[in-house]
Amino acid sequence: MYFSDIQFYMLIFAFIIVILSFIKVYQIKKEYLIKHRELEVEFERIELERQKIKIKVEDINGKV
């Protein structure tokens, strides 16, 4: 089976679109993982702040 020139160019174009799509998906996944890690770090920071506040409140209640 032989391809005409237009079919060949359409096939090349389709492969280029597929490759660019995979690159874009990889970039989006990478950005998602970075943002997810940033949110985990922020959550841990908030939890530590809550624990510090809880300890301070317990110290104040213990002194009174």
All heavy atoms as a GROMACS GRO file, in nm:
protein
  560
    1MET      N    1   0.085  -0.118   0.000
    1MET     CA    2   0.000   0.000   0.000
    1MET      C    3   0.089   0.124   0.000
    1MET      O    4   0.177   0.138   0.085
    1MET     CB    5  -0.090  -0.001   0.124
    1MET     CG    6  -0.187   0.112   0.129
    1MET     SD    7  -0.305   0.089   0.261
    1MET     CE    8  -0.246   0.211   0.374
    2TYR      N    9   0.065   0.210  -0.095
    2TYR     CA   10   0.143   0.333  -0.107
    2TYR      C   11   0.060   0.453  -0.066
    2TYR      O   12  -0.062   0.456  -0.084
    2TYR     CB   13   0.192   0.350  -0.251
    2TYR     CG   14   0.286   0.241  -0.294
    2TYR    CD1   15   0.242   0.134  -0.373
    2TYR    CD2   16   0.418   0.244  -0.254
    2TYR    CE1   17   0.328   0.034  -0.411
    2TYR    CE2   18   0.505   0.143  -0.291
    2TYR     CZ   19   0.461   0.039  -0.370
    2TYR     OH   20   0.548  -0.060  -0.405
    3PHE      N   21   0.128   0.552  -0.009
    3PHE     CA   22   0.062   0.676   0.030
    3PHE      C   23   0.083   0.781  -0.078
    3PHE      O   24   0.191   0.790  -0.136
    3PHE     CB   25   0.119   0.730   0.161
    3PHE     CG   26   0.089   0.645   0.281
    3PHE    CD1   27   0.191   0.581   0.349
    3PHE    CD2   28  -0.040   0.631   0.327
    3PHE    CE1   29   0.164   0.503   0.460
    3PHE    CE2   30  -0.068   0.554   0.439
    3PHE     CZ   31   0.034   0.490   0.506
    4SER      N   32  -0.019   0.860  -0.098
    4SER     CA   33   0.001   0.977  -0.185
    4SER      C   34   0.074   1.082  -0.103
    4SER      O   35   0.089   1.071   0.019
    4SER     CB   36  -0.133   1.030  -0.236
    4SER     OG   37  -0.206   1.085  -0.128
    5ASP      N   38   0.121   1.186  -0.169
    5ASP     CA   39   0.195   1.291  -0.099
    5ASP      C   40   0.111   1.354   0.012
    5ASP      O   41   0.159   1.376   0.123
    5ASP     CB   42   0.241   1.398  -0.197
    5ASP     CG   43   0.355   1.351  -0.284
    5ASP    OD1   44   0.420   1.251  -0.246
    5ASP    OD2   45   0.380   1.414  -0.388
    6ILE      N   46  -0.014   1.384  -0.017
    6ILE     CA   47  -0.099   1.449   0.082
    6ILE      C   48  -0.123   1.357   0.202
    6ILE      O   49  -0.122   1.403   0.317
    6ILE     CB   50  -0.232   1.498   0.020
    6ILE    CG1   51  -0.309   1.588   0.118
    6ILE    CG2   52  -0.320   1.383  -0.021
    6ILE    CD1   53  -0.252   1.724   0.130
    7GLN      N   54  -0.142   1.228   0.178
    7GLN     CA   55  -0.160   1.135   0.289
    7GLN      C   56  -0.033   1.126   0.373
    7GLN      O   57  -0.039   1.119   0.496
    7GLN     CB   58  -0.197   0.997   0.237
    7GLN     CG   59  -0.336   0.988   0.182
    7GLN     CD   60  -0.363   0.853   0.118
    7GLN    OE1   61  -0.273   0.792   0.061
    7GLN    NE2   62  -0.487   0.807   0.128
    8PHE      N   63   0.081   1.127   0.308
    8PHE     CA   64   0.208   1.122   0.380
    8PHE      C   65   0.226   1.245   0.468
    8PHE      O   66   0.264   1.234   0.584
    8PHE     CB   67   0.323   1.110   0.279
    8PHE     CG   68   0.458   1.101   0.343
    8PHE    CD1   69   0.496   0.987   0.412
    8PHE    CD2   70   0.547   1.207   0.334
    8PHE    CE1   71   0.621   0.979   0.472
    8PHE    CE2   72   0.672   1.200   0.393
    8PHE     CZ   73   0.709   1.085   0.462
    9TYR      N   74   0.195   1.362   0.412
    9TYR     CA   75   0.207   1.486   0.491
    9TYR      C   76   0.106   1.489   0.606
    9TYR      O   77   0.137   1.537   0.715
    9TYR     CB   78   0.191   1.609   0.402
    9TYR     CG   79   0.306   1.627   0.305
    9TYR    CD1   80   0.283   1.649   0.170
    9TYR    CD2   81   0.437   1.622   0.348
    9TYR    CE1   82   0.387   1.665   0.080
    9TYR    CE2   83   0.543   1.638   0.261
    9TYR     CZ   84   0.517   1.659   0.127
    9TYR     OH   85   0.621   1.675   0.040
   10MET      N   86  -0.012   1.438   0.582
   10MET     CA   87  -0.112   1.432   0.689
   10MET      C   88  -0.066   1.338   0.800
   10MET      O   89  -0.085   1.367   0.918
   10MET     CB   90  -0.248   1.385   0.634
   10MET     CG   91  -0.317   1.491   0.550
   10MET     SD   92  -0.465   1.433   0.465
   10MET     CE   93  -0.564   1.378   0.599
   11LEU      N   94  -0.003   1.227   0.762
   11LEU     CA   95   0.049   1.133   0.861
   11LEU      C   96   0.161   1.197   0.944
   11LEU      O   97   0.162   1.185   1.067
   11LEU     CB   98   0.100   1.007   0.792
   11LEU     CG   99   0.143   0.891   0.880
   11LEU    CD1  100   0.025   0.841   0.962
   11LEU    CD2  101   0.201   0.778   0.796
   12ILE      N  102   0.251   1.266   0.877
   12ILE     CA  103   0.359   1.337   0.948
   12ILE      C  104   0.299   1.442   1.042
   12ILE      O  105   0.341   1.454   1.158
   12ILE     CB  106   0.458   1.400   0.848
   12ILE    CG1  107   0.537   1.290   0.779
   12ILE    CG2  108   0.552   1.496   0.919
   12ILE    CD1  109   0.628   1.340   0.669
   13PHE      N  110   0.202   1.517   0.994
   13PHE     CA  111   0.137   1.619   1.076
   13PHE      C  112   0.071   1.556   1.198
   13PHE      O  113   0.081   1.609   1.310
   13PHE     CB  114   0.034   1.695   0.991
   13PHE     CG  115  -0.035   1.805   1.064
   13PHE    CD1  116   0.032   1.922   1.097
   13PHE    CD2  117  -0.168   1.792   1.101
   13PHE    CE1  118  -0.031   2.023   1.165
   13PHE    CE2  119  -0.233   1.893   1.169
   13PHE     CZ  120  -0.164   2.009   1.200
   14ALA      N  121   0.005   1.442   1.180
   14ALA     CA  122  -0.060   1.374   1.292
   14ALA      C  123   0.044   1.329   1.395
   14ALA      O  124   0.022   1.344   1.516
   14ALA     CB  125  -0.140   1.254   1.242
   15PHE      N  126   0.156   1.277   1.350
   15PHE     CA  127   0.261   1.237   1.443
   15PHE      C  128   0.316   1.358   1.520
   15PHE      O  129   0.342   1.349   1.640
   15PHE     CB  130   0.375   1.165   1.371
   15PHE     CG  131   0.347   1.020   1.344
   15PHE    CD1  132   0.356   0.970   1.215
   15PHE    CD2  133   0.312   0.934   1.447
   15PHE    CE1  134   0.330   0.836   1.190
   15PHE    CE2  135   0.287   0.800   1.422
   15PHE     CZ  136   0.295   0.751   1.293
   16ILE      N  137   0.332   1.469   1.451
   16ILE     CA  138   0.381   1.590   1.518
   16ILE      C  139   0.281   1.634   1.625
   16ILE      O  140   0.320   1.670   1.737
   16ILE     CB  141   0.407   1.702   1.416
   16ILE    CG1  142   0.528   1.666   1.330
   16ILE    CG2  143   0.428   1.836   1.485
   16ILE    CD1  144   0.550   1.758   1.212
   17ILE      N  145   0.152   1.632   1.592
   17ILE     CA  146   0.048   1.669   1.689
   17ILE      C  147   0.052   1.576   1.810
   17ILE      O  148   0.042   1.620   1.925
   17ILE     CB  149  -0.091   1.668   1.623
   17ILE    CG1  150  -0.100   1.775   1.516
   17ILE    CG2  151  -0.201   1.685   1.726
   17ILE    CD1  152  -0.087   1.917   1.566
   18VAL      N  153   0.068   1.447   1.787
   18VAL     CA  154   0.073   1.350   1.896
   18VAL      C  155   0.195   1.376   1.984
   18VAL      O  156   0.184   1.376   2.108
   18VAL     CB  157   0.076   1.205   1.840
   18VAL    CG1  158   0.114   1.105   1.949
   18VAL    CG2  159  -0.059   1.170   1.781
   19ILE      N  160   0.309   1.401   1.925
   19ILE     CA  161   0.431   1.427   2.003
   19ILE      C  162   0.415   1.554   2.085
   19ILE      O  163   0.447   1.557   2.205
   19ILE     CB  164   0.553   1.436   1.910
   19ILE    CG1  165   0.585   1.296   1.854
   19ILE    CG2  166   0.674   1.492   1.983
   19ILE    CD1  167   0.688   1.295   1.743
   20LEU      N  168   0.362   1.660   2.024
   20LEU     CA  169   0.340   1.785   2.098
   20LEU      C  170   0.239   1.766   2.211
   20LEU      O  171   0.253   1.825   2.319
   20LEU     CB  172   0.295   1.896   2.003
   20LEU     CG  173   0.400   1.944   1.902
   20LEU    CD1  174   0.339   2.046   1.807
   20LEU    CD2  175   0.521   2.002   1.974
   21SER      N  176   0.138   1.684   2.188
   21SER     CA  177   0.038   1.656   2.292
   21SER      C  178   0.102   1.584   2.410
   21SER      O  179   0.074   1.617   2.526
   21SER     CB  180  -0.076   1.573   2.235
   21SER     OG  181  -0.143   1.643   2.135
   22PHE      N  182   0.186   1.486   2.382
   22PHE     CA  183   0.254   1.415   2.490
   22PHE      C  184   0.345   1.509   2.569
   22PHE      O  185   0.351   1.502   2.692
   22PHE     CB  186   0.336   1.297   2.437
   22PHE     CG  187   0.255   1.173   2.413
   22PHE    CD1  188   0.254   1.114   2.288
   22PHE    CD2  189   0.179   1.116   2.514
   22PHE    CE1  190   0.180   0.999   2.265
   22PHE    CE2  191   0.105   1.001   2.493
   22PHE     CZ  192   0.105   0.943   2.367
   23ILE      N  193   0.414   1.597   2.499
   23ILE     CA  194   0.500   1.694   2.568
   23ILE      C  195   0.416   1.784   2.658
   23ILE      O  196   0.452   1.810   2.773
   23ILE     CB  197   0.581   1.777   2.466
   23ILE    CG1  198   0.685   1.688   2.397
   23ILE    CG2  199   0.647   1.896   2.532
   23ILE    CD1  200   0.755   1.753   2.280
   24LYS      N  201   0.302   1.831   2.608
   24LYS     CA  202   0.216   1.919   2.687
   24LYS      C  203   0.160   1.845   2.809
   24LYS      O  204   0.155   1.901   2.919
   24LYS     CB  205   0.102   1.973   2.600
   24LYS     CG  206   0.022   2.080   2.666
   24LYS     CD  207   0.108   2.201   2.693
   24LYS     CE  208   0.028   2.311   2.756
   24LYS     NZ  209   0.110   2.425   2.794
   25VAL      N  210   0.117   1.722   2.791
   25VAL     CA  211   0.066   1.643   2.904
   25VAL      C  212   0.176   1.625   3.008
   25VAL      O  213   0.151   1.636   3.128
   25VAL     CB  214   0.013   1.506   2.855
   25VAL    CG1  215  -0.010   1.411   2.971
   25VAL    CG2  216  -0.115   1.526   2.777
   26TYR      N  217   0.299   1.598   2.964
   26TYR     CA  218   0.411   1.583   3.057
   26TYR      C  219   0.434   1.712   3.135
   26TYR      O  220   0.454   1.710   3.256
   26TYR     CB  221   0.538   1.544   2.980
   26TYR     CG  222   0.661   1.539   3.066
   26TYR    CD1  223   0.683   1.432   3.153
   26TYR    CD2  224   0.755   1.642   3.063
   26TYR    CE1  225   0.795   1.428   3.233
   26TYR    CE2  226   0.867   1.639   3.143
   26TYR     CZ  227   0.888   1.532   3.228
   26TYR     OH  228   0.999   1.529   3.308
   27GLN      N  229   0.429   1.826   3.066
   27GLN     CA  230   0.448   1.954   3.134
   27GLN      C  231   0.338   1.980   3.236
   27GLN      O  232   0.364   2.026   3.348
   27GLN     CB  233   0.451   2.069   3.032
   27GLN     CG  234   0.574   2.072   2.947
   27GLN     CD  235   0.567   2.177   2.838
   27GLN    OE1  236   0.458   2.222   2.801
   27GLN    NE2  237   0.681   2.216   2.786
   28ILE      N  238   0.214   1.951   3.199
   28ILE     CA  239   0.102   1.972   3.291
   28ILE      C  240   0.116   1.881   3.412
   28ILE      O  241   0.094   1.924   3.526
   28ILE     CB  242  -0.032   1.949   3.218
   28ILE    CG1  243  -0.055   2.060   3.117
   28ILE    CG2  244  -0.147   1.940   3.316
   28ILE    CD1  245  -0.173   2.037   3.024
   29LYS      N  246   0.154   1.756   3.390
   29LYS     CA  247   0.172   1.662   3.501
   29LYS      C  248   0.284   1.710   3.594
   29LYS      O  249   0.271   1.704   3.716
   29LYS     CB  250   0.203   1.523   3.448
   29LYS     CG  251   0.213   1.418   3.554
   29LYS     CD  252   0.237   1.280   3.494
   29LYS     CE  253   0.249   1.176   3.603
   29LYS     NZ  254   0.275   1.043   3.549
   30LYS      N  255   0.393   1.759   3.536
   30LYS     CA  256   0.504   1.808   3.615
   30LYS      C  257   0.462   1.929   3.699
   30LYS      O  258   0.492   1.937   3.818
   30LYS     CB  259   0.620   1.846   3.522
   30LYS     CG  260   0.747   1.882   3.591
   30LYS     CD  261   0.856   1.907   3.488
   30LYS     CE  262   0.984   1.952   3.552
   30LYS     NZ  263   1.088   1.981   3.452
   31GLU      N  264   0.388   2.022   3.638
   31GLU     CA  265   0.338   2.138   3.711
   31GLU      C  266   0.243   2.096   3.823
   31GLU      O  267   0.246   2.152   3.932
   31GLU     CB  268   0.267   2.235   3.616
   31GLU     CG  269   0.360   2.307   3.521
   31GLU     CD  270   0.286   2.392   3.421
   31GLU    OE1  271   0.164   2.412   3.437
   31GLU    OE2  272   0.351   2.439   3.326
   32TYR      N  273   0.158   1.998   3.795
   32TYR     CA  274   0.065   1.948   3.896
   32TYR      C  275   0.141   1.892   4.015
   32TYR      O  276   0.107   1.919   4.131
   32TYR     CB  277  -0.026   1.841   3.835
   32TYR     CG  278  -0.101   1.762   3.939
   32TYR    CD1  279  -0.213   1.814   4.002
   32TYR    CD2  280  -0.057   1.635   3.978
   32TYR    CE1  281  -0.281   1.743   4.099
   32TYR    CE2  282  -0.124   1.564   4.074
   32TYR     CZ  283  -0.236   1.617   4.134
   32TYR     OH  284  -0.301   1.545   4.230
   33LEU      N  285   0.245   1.811   3.989
   33LEU     CA  286   0.322   1.752   4.098
   33LEU      C  287   0.393   1.859   4.180
   33LEU      O  288   0.399   1.849   4.304
   33LEU     CB  289   0.422   1.650   4.043
   33LEU     CG  290   0.360   1.523   3.984
   33LEU    CD1  291   0.469   1.438   3.918
   33LEU    CD2  292   0.286   1.444   4.089
   34ILE      N  293   0.444   1.961   4.114
   34ILE     CA  294   0.510   2.071   4.186
   34ILE      C  295   0.408   2.144   4.274
   34ILE      O  296   0.434   2.170   4.392
   34ILE     CB  297   0.578   2.167   4.087
   34ILE    CG1  298   0.699   2.098   4.022
   34ILE    CG2  299   0.620   2.296   4.156
   34ILE    CD1  300   0.759   2.176   3.906
   35LYS      N  301   0.293   2.179   4.218
   35LYS     CA  302   0.190   2.248   4.296
   35LYS      C  303   0.140   2.162   4.412
   35LYS      O  304   0.116   2.211   4.522
   35LYS     CB  305   0.071   2.287   4.207
   35LYS     CG  306   0.103   2.396   4.109
   35LYS     CD  307   0.121   2.527   4.180
   35LYS     CE  308   0.143   2.636   4.079
   35LYS     NZ  309   0.173   2.764   4.142
   36HIS      N  310   0.124   2.032   4.385
   36HIS     CA  311   0.079   1.941   4.490
   36HIS      C  312   0.179   1.939   4.606
   36HIS      O  313   0.140   1.944   4.722
   36HIS     CB  314   0.060   1.801   4.432
   36HIS     CG  315   0.004   1.702   4.528
   36HIS    ND1  316  -0.127   1.706   4.569
   36HIS    CD2  317   0.062   1.599   4.594
   36HIS    CE1  318  -0.147   1.608   4.656
   36HIS    NE2  319  -0.035   1.542   4.672
   37ARG      N  320   0.307   1.934   4.574
   37ARG     CA  321   0.411   1.934   4.678
   37ARG      C  322   0.410   2.066   4.755
   37ARG      O  323   0.424   2.067   4.877
   37ARG     CB  324   0.548   1.907   4.616
   37ARG     CG  325   0.659   1.903   4.717
   37ARG     CD  326   0.641   1.789   4.815
   37ARG     NE  327   0.737   1.801   4.922
   37ARG     CZ  328   0.714   1.770   5.048
   37ARG    NH1  329   0.597   1.721   5.082
   37ARG    NH2  330   0.806   1.785   5.138
   38GLU      N  331   0.391   2.177   4.683
   38GLU     CA  332   0.384   2.307   4.750
   38GLU      C  333   0.266   2.311   4.847
   38GLU      O  334   0.278   2.365   4.958
   38GLU     CB  335   0.372   2.420   4.647
   38GLU     CG  336   0.498   2.445   4.569
   38GLU     CD  337   0.479   2.547   4.459
   38GLU    OE1  338   0.364   2.593   4.436
   38GLU    OE2  339   0.579   2.580   4.393
   39LEU      N  340   0.154   2.255   4.806
   39LEU     CA  341   0.037   2.253   4.895
   39LEU      C  342   0.061   2.164   5.016
   39LEU      O  343   0.017   2.196   5.127
   39LEU     CB  344  -0.087   2.205   4.819
   39LEU     CG  345  -0.145   2.305   4.720
   39LEU    CD1  346  -0.257   2.239   4.639
   39LEU    CD2  347  -0.196   2.428   4.791
   40GLU      N  348   0.131   2.052   4.996
   40GLU     CA  349   0.165   1.966   5.110
   40GLU      C  350   0.253   2.039   5.210
   40GLU      O  351   0.232   2.030   5.332
   40GLU     CB  352   0.236   1.839   5.062
   40GLU     CG  353   0.147   1.737   4.997
   40GLU     CD  354   0.224   1.616   4.949
   40GLU    OE1  355   0.349   1.620   4.945
   40GLU    OE2  356   0.159   1.516   4.913
   41VAL      N  357   0.352   2.112   5.160
   41VAL     CA  358   0.441   2.188   5.248
   41VAL      C  359   0.363   2.295   5.322
   41VAL      O  360   0.382   2.314   5.442
   41VAL     CB  361   0.558   2.250   5.166
   41VAL    CG1  362   0.636   2.349   5.249
   41VAL    CG2  363   0.649   2.140   5.113
   42GLU      N  364   0.275   2.365   5.252
   42GLU     CA  365   0.193   2.469   5.316
   42GLU      C  366   0.102   2.407   5.423
   42GLU      O  367   0.086   2.463   5.532
   42GLU     CB  368   0.110   2.541   5.210
   42GLU     CG  369   0.031   2.658   5.262
   42GLU     CD  370   0.116   2.775   5.305
   42GLU    OE1  371   0.234   2.782   5.266
   42GLU    OE2  372   0.065   2.860   5.379
   43PHE      N  373   0.044   2.292   5.394
   43PHE     CA  374  -0.041   2.224   5.492
   43PHE      C  375   0.039   2.185   5.616
   43PHE      O  376  -0.006   2.204   5.729
   43PHE     CB  377  -0.103   2.100   5.428
   43PHE     CG  378  -0.191   2.022   5.522
   43PHE    CD1  379  -0.317   2.068   5.556
   43PHE    CD2  380  -0.146   1.905   5.579
   43PHE    CE1  381  -0.398   1.998   5.643
   43PHE    CE2  382  -0.225   1.833   5.667
   43PHE     CZ  383  -0.352   1.880   5.699
   44GLU      N  384   0.161   2.133   5.596
   44GLU     CA  385   0.245   2.097   5.710
   44GLU      C  386   0.280   2.221   5.793
   44GLU      O  387   0.282   2.215   5.916
   44GLU     CB  388   0.373   2.029   5.660
   44GLU     CG  389   0.349   1.890   5.604
   44GLU     CD  390   0.474   1.831   5.538
   44GLU    OE1  391   0.581   1.894   5.546
   44GLU    OE2  392   0.462   1.724   5.478
   45ARG      N  393   0.306   2.333   5.726
   45ARG     CA  394   0.337   2.457   5.797
   45ARG      C  395   0.218   2.502   5.880
   45ARG      O  396   0.231   2.541   5.997
   45ARG     CB  397   0.376   2.567   5.697
   45ARG     CG  398   0.425   2.695   5.766
   45ARG     CD  399   0.444   2.806   5.667
   45ARG     NE  400   0.320   2.850   5.605
   45ARG     CZ  401   0.228   2.927   5.666
   45ARG    NH1  402   0.246   2.967   5.790
   45ARG    NH2  403   0.119   2.963   5.602
   46ILE      N  404   0.098   2.492   5.823
   46ILE     CA  405  -0.023   2.532   5.897
   46ILE      C  406  -0.045   2.440   6.016
   46ILE      O  407  -0.081   2.485   6.125
   46ILE     CB  408  -0.145   2.531   5.802
   46ILE    CG1  409  -0.132   2.645   5.702
   46ILE    CG2  410  -0.275   2.540   5.879
   46ILE    CD1  411  -0.233   2.640   5.590
   47GLU      N  412  -0.023   2.310   5.997
   47GLU     CA  413  -0.038   2.215   6.108
   47GLU      C  414   0.061   2.247   6.221
   47GLU      O  415   0.025   2.241   6.339
   47GLU     CB  416  -0.018   2.071   6.060
   47GLU     CG  417  -0.136   2.016   5.984
   47GLU     CD  418  -0.262   2.008   6.068
   47GLU    OE1  419  -0.255   1.963   6.183
   47GLU    OE2  420  -0.367   2.049   6.017
   48LEU      N  421   0.184   2.282   6.187
   48LEU     CA  422   0.282   2.318   6.290
   48LEU      C  423   0.240   2.444   6.364
   48LEU      O  424   0.255   2.453   6.486
   48LEU     CB  425   0.421   2.336   6.228
   48LEU     CG  426   0.489   2.208   6.180
   48LEU    CD1  427   0.618   2.242   6.105
   48LEU    CD2  428   0.520   2.117   6.297
   49GLU      N  429   0.185   2.542   6.290
   49GLU     CA  430   0.137   2.663   6.354
   49GLU      C  431   0.022   2.631   6.451
   49GLU      O  432   0.015   2.686   6.561
   49GLU     CB  433   0.090   2.765   6.249
   49GLU     CG  434   0.202   2.834   6.178
   49GLU     CD  435   0.281   2.926   6.269
   49GLU    OE1  436   0.222   2.990   6.358
   49GLU    OE2  437   0.404   2.929   6.253
   50ARG      N  438  -0.069   2.544   6.409
   50ARG     CA  439  -0.180   2.504   6.497
   50ARG      C  440  -0.127   2.438   6.624
   50ARG      O  441  -0.177   2.464   6.734
   50ARG     CB  442  -0.272   2.406   6.425
   50ARG     CG  443  -0.365   2.467   6.328
   50ARG     CD  444  -0.458   2.362   6.273
   50ARG     NE  445  -0.544   2.418   6.170
   50ARG     CZ  446  -0.616   2.346   6.087
   50ARG    NH1  447  -0.611   2.214   6.094
   50ARG    NH2  448  -0.691   2.403   5.997
   51GLN      N  449  -0.029   2.351   6.608
   51GLN     CA  450   0.028   2.284   6.725
   51GLN      C  451   0.095   2.383   6.818
   51GLN      O  452   0.081   2.374   6.940
   51GLN     CB  453   0.128   2.176   6.682
   51GLN     CG  454   0.063   2.056   6.617
   51GLN     CD  455   0.164   1.956   6.565
   51GLN    OE1  456   0.284   1.975   6.581
   51GLN    NE2  457   0.114   1.851   6.501
   52LYS      N  458   0.167   2.482   6.761
   52LYS     CA  459   0.231   2.584   6.845
   52LYS      C  460   0.127   2.666   6.920
   52LYS      O  461   0.143   2.694   7.039
   52LYS     CB  462   0.317   2.677   6.758
   52LYS     CG  463   0.449   2.615   6.719
   52LYS     CD  464   0.535   2.696   6.625
   52LYS     CE  465   0.525   2.841   6.628
   52LYS     NZ  466   0.616   2.909   6.532
   53ILE      N  467   0.018   2.702   6.851
   53ILE     CA  468  -0.088   2.779   6.916
   53ILE      C  469  -0.153   2.694   7.025
   53ILE      O  470  -0.180   2.743   7.136
   53ILE     CB  471  -0.192   2.826   6.812
   53ILE    CG1  472  -0.129   2.931   6.721
   53ILE    CG2  473  -0.317   2.879   6.881
   53ILE    CD1  474  -0.215   2.968   6.602
   54LYS      N  475  -0.176   2.567   6.998
   54LYS     CA  476  -0.238   2.479   7.096
   54LYS      C  477  -0.149   2.466   7.219
   54LYS      O  478  -0.198   2.470   7.333
   54LYS     CB  479  -0.263   2.341   7.033
   54LYS     CG  480  -0.338   2.246   7.121
   54LYS     CD  481  -0.364   2.114   7.047
   54LYS     CE  482  -0.435   2.015   7.136
   54LYS     NZ  483  -0.455   1.886   7.069
   55ILE      N  484  -0.019   2.452   7.199
   55ILE     CA  485   0.074   2.441   7.312
   55ILE      C  486   0.075   2.570   7.393
   55ILE      O  487   0.074   2.568   7.516
   55ILE     CB  488   0.216   2.406   7.261
   55ILE    CG1  489   0.217   2.262   7.209
   55ILE    CG2  490   0.319   2.425   7.370
   55ILE    CD1  491   0.345   2.224   7.138
   56LYS      N  492   0.073   2.687   7.324
   56LYS     CA  493   0.071   2.815   7.395
   56LYS      C  494  -0.056   2.829   7.478
   56LYS      O  495  -0.052   2.876   7.591
   56LYS     CB  496   0.083   2.930   7.296
   56LYS     CG  497   0.222   2.946   7.239
   56LYS     CD  498   0.228   3.062   7.143
   56LYS     CE  499   0.366   3.074   7.082
   56LYS     NZ  500   0.373   3.183   6.983
   57VAL      N  501  -0.169   2.789   7.423
   57VAL     CA  502  -0.296   2.798   7.495
   57VAL      C  503  -0.292   2.707   7.617
   57VAL      O  504  -0.337   2.745   7.726
   57VAL     CB  505  -0.414   2.763   7.402
   57VAL    CG1  506  -0.542   2.743   7.481
   57VAL    CG2  507  -0.432   2.870   7.296
   58GLU      N  508  -0.237   2.586   7.601
   58GLU     CA  509  -0.227   2.494   7.715
   58GLU      C  510  -0.134   2.550   7.822
   58GLU      O  511  -0.161   2.537   7.942
   58GLU     CB  512  -0.177   2.358   7.668
   58GLU     CG  513  -0.279   2.280   7.588
   58GLU     CD  514  -0.223   2.152   7.529
   58GLU    OE1  515  -0.102   2.126   7.544
   58GLU    OE2  516  -0.301   2.078   7.467
   59ASP      N  517  -0.024   2.617   7.780
   59ASP     CA  518   0.066   2.679   7.877
   59ASP      C  519  -0.004   2.790   7.952
   59ASP      O  520   0.010   2.804   8.074
   59ASP     CB  521   0.192   2.736   7.806
   59ASP     CG  522   0.285   2.624   7.763
   59ASP    OD1  523   0.270   2.509   7.810
   59ASP    OD2  524   0.375   2.654   7.682
   60ILE      N  525  -0.082   2.872   7.880
   60ILE     CA  526  -0.154   2.982   7.944
   60ILE      C  527  -0.260   2.928   8.041
   60ILE      O  528  -0.272   2.976   8.154
   60ILE     CB  529  -0.218   3.073   7.838
   60ILE    CG1  530  -0.110   3.147   7.759
   60ILE    CG2  531  -0.317   3.170   7.901
   60ILE    CD1  532  -0.162   3.222   7.638
   61ASN      N  533  -0.331   2.825   8.000
   61ASN     CA  534  -0.433   2.767   8.088
   61ASN      C  535  -0.367   2.698   8.208
   61ASN      O  536  -0.425   2.699   8.317
   61ASN     CB  537  -0.518   2.664   8.010
   61ASN     CG  538  -0.612   2.731   7.914
   61ASN    OD1  539  -0.645   2.848   7.928
   61ASN    ND2  540  -0.654   2.658   7.812
   62GLY      N  541  -0.252   2.645   8.191
   62GLY     CA  542  -0.182   2.578   8.301
   62GLY      C  543  -0.130   2.678   8.402
   62GLY      O  544  -0.121   2.650   8.521
   63LYS      N  545  -0.092   2.797   8.360
   63LYS     CA  546  -0.037   2.900   8.450
   63LYS      C  547  -0.147   2.971   8.527
   63LYS      O  548  -0.122   3.025   8.633
   63LYS     CB  549   0.043   3.002   8.369
   63LYS     CG  550   0.171   2.944   8.313
   63LYS     CD  551   0.247   3.047   8.233
   63LYS     CE  552   0.372   2.987   8.172
   63LYS     NZ  553   0.443   3.081   8.086
   64VAL      N  554  -0.266   2.974   8.474
   64VAL     CA  555  -0.375   3.048   8.539
   64VAL      C  556  -0.434   2.968   8.647
   64VAL      O  557  -0.424   2.899   8.723
   64VAL     CB  558  -0.487   3.082   8.438
   64VAL    CG1  559  -0.605   3.144   8.509
   64VAL    CG2  560  -0.432   3.174   8.333
   0.00000   0.00000   0.00000
